[in-house]
Amino acid sequence: MFHYAILAHPGHNRIYFQTALAVANHEIEAIMAGQGITLRRFTELTLGLPACISFETDQAIEGEALKALAAASLFYALFQIHEDGRLSPVAAPQWQHFPESLSQILKYTGKTNEQFTRLMVNLAHSACRTGSERLRLVDPMCGKGTTLYEGLIHGFDVEGIEINTKWVQEIQAYMVKFLKTGKYKHKLVKAKRNDAKGKKVADQLVIETAADKADYAAGRVQQFKLCGADTRQAQWLLKRNSCDLLVSDLPYGVQHGSKNAKDTKLDRSALTLLEEALPGWHQGLKSGGALALSFNEFTMKWKEVAELLAHQGFEVLDTPPYTGFLHRVDQSINRNLILAVKA
Ligand SMILES: C[S@@+](CC[C@H](N)C(=O)[O-])C[C@H]1O[C@@H](n2cnc3c(N)ncnc32)[C@H](O)[C@@H]1O
């Protein structure tokens, strides 16, 4: 039996810390299950450390499993707890392809907290059954790109769709500046996405880059794609069966101005938007691909989202550790999370 304690990242949500810990427990359980390791028991111990969570396993956590655990959203440091109560630090391997500052630098109203975004990415990753060697992650409502930056940090190819064209321009400017400042080799290309009749649906920005110069020279690049468009056109924007992970923080019931001519009034229902967008998202995912969506329970209920997903042909993950994520963000947002896999 091995006994471990993870010291929680000091930047973790301190206001709702108890809930944050409970949510992170599910994430850690999912990450480890994805590595074939069952966790016995979560206990909150004092241990003389600031906030931490502890658990037991049958086998030592090392290699790929340790790497996966080190990527957990609340991870700061790992200790092994010995029978006599001694703690010994376990050196965490480097799992990040790009520095974490990539998703931390930008601060703006409407940003999804980068640790929560990482939690969603980890959950989707642990549920993904595509078996792809290189994963492609899409955020079809990407805001100013937190999910995309987290995906790059994980070493994935990433794609984003965002209706707010001002934000799309800001993402482009930020990415280019970040890569130039960090002296990362990169190539920027502009492409077009067309519909079945060959009519242009959107411009697409494509950046190819690598954190390592030798990888770039050998063509082992990570792709970053971005379209300024309505996500309801995703069927033309995403290549069919191309994505392994779909991770998105849905609009919280606030107005989302539509560019679609048939919609002249402002649609305040994020659920309607989701219903209209899901066919294109489903088409873009590979079979076995996993989806993680967060949403405000004040605007839509987990059960309603689950019904839409099941209707679209997704298998909703409705047992632990993929349930029990409801948590308060502020007075107007009671955030929940749903996981599903494309059958
Ligand atoms: C909660 S925010 C996502 C924030 C993002 N995760 C971040 O950290 O920047 C939801 C996003 O959905 C976008 N959105 C709303 N309706 C859309 C649509 N029809 N197509 C594409 N994006 C849309 C909004 O503009 C907003 O940026």
The ligand as a MOL file (V3000), in Angstrom:
LIG
                    3D

  0  0  0     0  0            999 V3000
M  V30 BEGIN CTAB
M  V30 COUNTS 27 29 0 0 0
M  V30 BEGIN ATOM
M  V30 1 C -17.9130 31.5720 -21.0770 0
M  V30 2 S -17.2200 32.2710 -22.5080 0 CHG=1
M  V30 3 C -15.7820 31.3120 -22.7860 0
M  V30 4 C -14.5760 31.9150 -22.1430 0
M  V30 5 C -13.2840 31.1990 -22.4990 0
M  V30 6 N -13.2320 29.8620 -21.9550 0
M  V30 7 C -12.0970 32.0080 -22.0170 0
M  V30 8 O -11.4700 31.6700 -20.9890 0
M  V30 9 O -11.8070 33.0470 -22.6350 0 CHG=-1
M  V30 10 C -18.2860 31.7600 -23.8000 0
M  V30 11 C -17.8980 32.2710 -25.1630 0
M  V30 12 O -18.8320 31.8080 -26.1370 0
M  V30 13 C -18.8660 32.7590 -27.1710 0
M  V30 14 N -20.0380 32.5230 -28.0110 0
M  V30 15 C -21.3270 32.8020 -27.7180 0
M  V30 16 N -22.1360 32.4490 -28.7460 0
M  V30 17 C -21.3340 31.9260 -29.7020 0
M  V30 18 C -21.5680 31.3550 -30.9780 0
M  V30 19 N -22.7940 31.2860 -31.4690 0
M  V30 20 N -20.5170 30.9150 -31.6930 0
M  V30 21 C -19.2450 30.9940 -31.1940 0
M  V30 22 N -18.9630 31.5060 -29.9790 0
M  V30 23 C -19.9930 31.9660 -29.2350 0
M  V30 24 C -18.8990 34.0790 -26.4150 0
M  V30 25 O -18.5300 35.1670 -27.2650 0
M  V30 26 C -17.8990 33.7980 -25.2970 0
M  V30 27 O -16.6170 34.2370 -25.6550 0
M  V30 END ATOM
M  V30 BEGIN BOND
M  V30 1 1 1 2
M  V30 2 1 2 3
M  V30 3 1 2 10
M  V30 4 1 3 4
M  V30 5 1 4 5
M  V30 6 1 5 6
M  V30 7 1 5 7
M  V30 8 2 7 8
M  V30 9 1 7 9
M  V30 10 1 10 11
M  V30 11 1 11 12
M  V30 12 1 11 26
M  V30 13 1 12 13
M  V30 14 1 13 14
M  V30 15 1 13 24
M  V30 16 1 14 15
M  V30 17 1 14 23
M  V30 18 2 15 16
M  V30 19 1 16 17
M  V30 20 1 17 18
M  V30 21 2 17 23
M  V30 22 1 18 19
M  V30 23 2 18 20
M  V30 24 1 20 21
M  V30 25 2 21 22
M  V30 26 1 22 23
M  V30 27 1 24 25
M  V30 28 1 24 26
M  V30 29 1 26 27
M  V30 END BOND
M  V30 END CTAB
M  END
